[in-house]
Structures are given as structure tokens and as C-alpha cells.
């Protein structure tokens, strides 16, 4: 599979997952959620802590991860290897 097909898949995957999850009815996870009360949204500081905890996991130490898409594309072009894209939603309830 060439890099363009990988990139198309990486771009299409979130939309596909979103369309599938939109078809699944949400289940209340707590009495507050069942009563209609809005769950507490994490602060920016809490999100940063959650991100740092996730990036500290061993899986992120086994490869050279980058957050720079252009640098990833340049490395992919130079090495001839595809780009692996990891999506996360730390803000999900």
C-alpha cells in the first residue's frame, strides 16, 4: 500500500469512527448523567496532565513519535516507510 492510501485512511478513519459512534445510543454512566446533569469538563491543566501520563506509557517509548505532520511526511518520503497515525480523544466523557 503506498503512502497516499495510508494518508487517505488516516484522514478517513476519524470520520468513519464518528459516524459509527453517532449511531450507537449513549448510555448514562452515572446517576448525574442519567438525571441530565452535565459532567464536569476537565480544565486545560488536567488535559495536559492526562496527555503527559499517556505519553509516559511504554508504547510511546518504543518508537520515535512526532507531532509534526510535515516532519513525519518528510521522514516517510526519505525512508520509504508509511506513516502510522495515532488519534486520541482525551476530552471524551
N, C-alpha and C positions, 0 to 999 in steps of 0.2 A: 504494500500500500504506500503510495507516495505521500509526501508531506502535505500537499494540498488537500488530500482526502482526510488526513488526520486533523488538519485545521478546521475543515468543514464539520467534522464530527465534534470537535471540541466546542465549536460555536453552536451547533445544533443541539447538543446534549442538554444544556440547561433549559432550553425551551421545551424539549421533549419531556423532561422530568417535571417541569412546571405544569405542562398540560395534563400529565398523568395525575399529579398530586391534586390538581384542581378538580378532578373527577371523583376523588376519594373524600367522603364526608368527614369533616373534622369531628373528633371525639373530645369532649371535655376531659381534661386531665386532673382537675381538682374541683372541689366544691365551689371555689370562687369562679373558676372558668364556667362551671355549669350555671351559676347564677347570673352570668353575663358580665361580671366584673372584669375589667381589663387587667391582664397580668403585668407585673412591673417590668418595664423596659430597662435593659442594662444600660449603665452610663458608658460614656466613651472610655473611661478609665477601666471599667470592668471588662469591656470588649478587648482592650489592649492586653489585660491580664489573661483572658481566655485565649487570645491569639498566641501569646508567648508560651502558655502552657502547652498548647497544641504543637507549636514548633519545637518544643523541647522533647517531644516523643522520639523514640529511637528510629522510627521510619524516616524522619526528616534528617537524620544524621547519616543515612546510608547512601545518599545521593547528593549531588551538588544542585540544590534548589535555587531558583532565581525568581524574583518578582517582576523582572524587566522583560516584557514580551519581545521587544526589539532585540535585546541581547540573546534571548532564547532562540529567536529565529536565525540570527547570525551564527550562533553555535551549531544549530541544526544544519544549516546550509554547509558549514565548514566540515562537520563530522559526518554528514550524510545520515544522521540518526533522526528519528521522528521526535516531536515534542510531546511530552506527557503533561497533561494539564490536570491539576487538582483543584476542584471547586469546593468551597466550604461556606456554610451559612451560620456563622456564629450568632446571628441575630434571631434565629428561628426559636420559636417557643418550644 
